[in-house]
């Protein structure tokens, strides 16, 4: 499932407990991601899921659920 894969990638990237990551977790406010973390995460997700995330879309990806929804819609 996409959520589990995204959750595990984010947990590894940000060094947080995967169990603490929920669909509604906000990348910056809750998970303390900075812009560099987000860019690395996007690159990994693009590679993992074979998608391309446009720059203007990245700014709209605020929560883990937003990321999962985008991947599911664009795979």
C-alpha positions in Angstrom: 0.0 0.0 0.0 1.2 3.5 -0.9 0.8 4.9 2.6 3.0 2.4 4.3 5.8 2.8 1.8 5.6 6.6 2.0 5.4 6.5 5.9 8.5 4.3 6.0 10.4 6.5 3.6 9.5 9.6 5.6 10.4 7.9 8.9 13.8 6.9 7.6 14.5 10.3 6.0 13.5 12.4 9.1 14.6 9.9 11.7 11.2 9.7 13.3 9.2 6.7 14.6 7.0 5.3 11.7 4.3 4.6 14.2 4.0 8.3 15.0 3.3 9.2 11.3 -0.3 9.5 10.4 -2.1 10.4 7.2 -2.9 13.8 8.7 0.7 14.4 10.0 2.0 17.7 8.6 5.4 17.4 7.0 6.9 20.6 8.3 4.9 21.4 11.5 4.5 17.9 12.9 7.4 16.0 11.4 9.9 18.9 11.5 10.9 18.5 7.8 12.8 21.4 6.3 12.9 22.3 2.6 16.0 20.1 2.0 14.3 17.1 3.7 11.2 17.7 1.5 13.3 17.9 -1.7 15.2 14.7 -0.9 11.9 13.0 0.0 10.3 14.0 -3.3 13.3 12.8 -5.3 13.1 9.4 -3.5 9.3 9.2 -4.1 9.7 10.0 -7.8 12.3 7.2 -8.1 10.3 4.7 -6.0 7.0 5.3 -7.7 8.1 6.3 -11.2 6.3 9.6 -11.1 7.4 13.2 -11.6 6.3 15.8 -9.1 6.0 19.3 -10.5 7.6 22.1 -8.5 4.3 24.0 -8.0 2.7 20.8 -6.7 5.4 20.3 -4.0 4.3 23.5 -2.3 0.7 22.1 -1.9 1.9 18.8 -0.3 1.4 19.7 3.3 0.5 16.4 4.9 1.5 12.8 4.5 -2.0 12.2 3.2 -1.5 14.8 0.5 1.7 13.0 -0.7 -0.1 9.6 -0.7 -3.1 11.0 -2.6 -0.8 12.7 -5.2 1.1 9.4 -5.8 -2.1 7.4 -6.1 -3.5 9.8 -8.6 -0.3 10.0 -10.7 1.1 6.5 -10.7 
